[in-house]
């Protein structure tokens, strides 16, 4: 029962983060929302017992992909989307 409640709390946190990552006009903020979403998703994987999947997601997606996106935005001078 407690596992279901905690998973639902993670789900309630993930849905607004995903919506903000897709709909935010500032591309830097969208990348930060994506990073937060992936962190909560990784925490939910670890909580559900798939610790290897959660660790790989932390290392690969948050550690590499989102960092690459943020550096690309910073180097190219990412502007607000129109």
SVG drawing of the C-alpha trace seen along z (x, -y; Angstrom):
<svg xmlns="http://www.w3.org/2000/svg" viewBox="-2 -35 31 40">
<polyline fill="none" stroke="black" stroke-width="0.4" points="0.0,0.0 2.8,-2.4 4.6,-1.6 1.5,-2.6 1.1,-5.9 4.8,-6.8 4.6,-5.8 1.5,-8.0 3.3,-10.9 6.1,-10.5 3.6,-10.4 1.9,-13.6 5.3,-15.2 6.3,-13.9 3.2,-14.9 3.6,-18.7 7.3,-18.5 6.8,-16.8 4.1,-19.3 6.4,-22.2 9.3,-20.7 7.3,-20.5 5.3,-23.8 7.8,-26.2 8.9,-29.0 12.3,-29.5 14.4,-26.7 16.8,-26.7 14.0,-26.4 12.6,-23.5 15.9,-21.7 15.9,-22.1 12.3,-20.8 13.4,-17.9 16.3,-17.2 14.0,-17.3 11.5,-15.0 14.2,-12.5 15.5,-12.6 12.1,-11.8 11.6,-9.1 14.9,-7.6 14.0,-7.8 10.7,-6.0 12.6,-3.2 15.0,-2.8 12.0,-2.8 10.2,-0.1 13.2,2.2 14.8,1.6 17.9,0.0 20.1,0.7 17.7,-1.0 17.4,-4.0 21.2,-4.2 21.7,-4.0 19.1,-6.7 20.8,-8.9 24.2,-8.4 23.3,-8.5 20.3,-10.8 20.9,-13.3 24.6,-13.1 25.3,-13.2 22.3,-14.0 20.7,-16.9 24.2,-18.3 25.0,-18.3 21.6,-20.0 22.3,-22.7 25.8,-23.4 24.5,-23.5 21.9,-26.0 24.5,-28.1 27.0,-28.1 24.5,-28.8 22.8,-31.5 19.4,-29.8 16.5,-32.3 12.9,-32.0 10.8,-29.9 8.4,-31.8"/>
</svg>
